[in-house]
């Protein structure tokens, strides 16, 4: 679980971006590459401590591998009484 406010902010940005890219048609392998690039940029910029970056990467990868995060929500159908 992420504790640092900065880490949580980056987690929200990354996961929102992953869902947005998923809705545009990108799939898991492409999203994983996007995540690796994002994490590499965070490491290069020294925005977070190394242990925070590793924890962030673990949490986002867990989010990415959970298929329930990318399920399209369908509206509930009204029963047809006719």
Secondary structure, DSSP 8 states (H G I E B T S, - for coil): ---SHHHHHHHHHHHHHHHHHHHTT--HHHHHHHHHHHHHHHHHHT-S-HHHHHHHHHHHHHHHH-GGGG------------
